Amino acid sequence: MKRLLIISILGVSTFFVQCRSKKLTNSTMSNADMRKIMSVAKKRWPDIKQADIDSGRSIYKTKCTRCHGEKQIMSRTEVLWQSSINKMAPKAKLGVEQKELLTRYIFASREAGIN
């Protein structure tokens, strides 16, 4: 019984440490990187605003990384990203607008070379 309790405590502790470390490493992006992403996005979608990129990034950080961790955006083609987004959007309960904001953030980040 004592052994089971220790194993349970270790398992729960490991879970919280892993979640905490992901959140700390995923939260920072330099202003230069954000400007680069925005510059690329403006060329592709002239009507895009910084708030759109920020919203897309927020969706990625809260909805996608919660289950999957942060993926290297450059590691997948746009076709693969689009397929993943289309497949996962219903599971993440993303509306049409959220899905579009997420797609624009990922595509612009990828094209800008920002992971």
C-alpha positions in Angstrom: 0.0 0.0 0.0 2.8 2.4 0.9 4.6 1.5 -2.3 1.5 2.3 -4.4 1.1 5.6 -2.6 4.7 6.6 -3.4 4.4 5.6 -7.0 1.2 7.6 -7.3 2.8 10.7 -5.8 5.8 10.4 -8.1 3.5 10.0 -11.2 1.4 13.1 -10.3 4.5 15.1 -9.5 6.1 14.2 -12.8 3.0 15.3 -14.6 2.9 18.7 -13.0 6.6 19.3 -13.6 6.3 18.4 -17.3 3.3 20.7 -17.8 4.9 23.5 -15.9 8.2 23.3 -17.9 6.3 23.3 -21.2 4.4 26.5 -20.3 7.6 28.3 -19.3 9.5 27.4 -22.5 6.5 28.1 -24.8 5.6 31.5 -23.6 8.4 33.7 -25.0 8.9 35.0 -28.5 11.1 37.9 -29.3 9.6 41.1 -30.7 11.9 40.7 -33.8 10.3 37.3 -34.4 6.8 38.6 -34.1 7.6 41.5 -36.5 9.0 39.0 -39.0 5.9 36.8 -38.8 3.7 39.9 -39.2 5.7 41.0 -42.2 5.3 37.7 -43.9 1.6 37.5 -43.0 0.9 41.0 -44.4 2.3 39.9 -47.8 0.0 36.9 -47.9 -3.1 38.5 -46.2 -2.9 42.3 -46.6 -5.9 42.8 -44.3 -4.3 40.9 -41.4 -3.7 42.7 -38.1 -1.2 42.1 -35.3 -4.2 41.1 -33.1 -5.0 38.3 -35.6 -1.4 36.9 -35.3 -1.6 37.2 -31.5 -4.9 35.4 -31.5 -3.6 32.6 -33.7 -0.5 32.2 -31.5 -2.7 32.1 -28.4 -4.9 29.4 -30.0 -1.8 27.4 -30.9 -0.4 27.8 -27.4 -3.6 27.0 -25.5 -5.5 24.5 -27.7 -2.8 22.6 -29.7 0.1 22.4 -27.3 -2.1 21.3 -24.4 -2.3 17.8 -25.8 0.5 17.6 -28.3 3.2 19.8 -26.9 4.8 22.4 -29.0 5.7 21.1 -32.5 8.4 22.6 -34.6 6.4 24.6 -37.1 9.1 24.2 -39.7 9.1 20.5 -39.5 5.9 20.1 -41.5 4.7 21.3 -44.8 1.7 23.6 -45.2 -0.2 20.7 -46.6 0.5 18.6 -43.5 -0.3 21.4 -41.2 -3.6 22.1 -43.0 -4.5 18.4 -42.8 -3.7 18.4 -39.0 -5.7 21.6 -38.4 -8.7 20.3 -40.4 -8.6 17.1 -38.4 -8.1 18.6 -35.0 -10.2 21.7 -35.2 -13.4 19.9 -34.3 -11.8 18.1 -31.4 -10.4 21.4 -30.1 -13.8 23.0 -30.6 -12.4 25.7 -32.9 -14.8 27.8 -34.8 -14.3 28.8 -38.5 -12.6 32.1 -37.4 -10.4 30.5 -34.8 -9.3 27.9 -37.3 -8.4 30.6 -39.9 -6.4 32.6 -37.3 -4.5 29.5 -36.2 -3.8 28.6 -39.9 -2.5 32.1 -40.6 -0.3 32.1 -37.6 1.2 28.7 -38.4 1.7 29.4 -42.1 3.2 32.9 -41.5 5.5 31.5 -38.8 6.6 28.7 -41.0 7.3 31.0 -44.0 9.2 33.4 -41.7 11.3 30.5 -40.4 10.2 30.9 -36.9 9.6 27.8 -34.8 
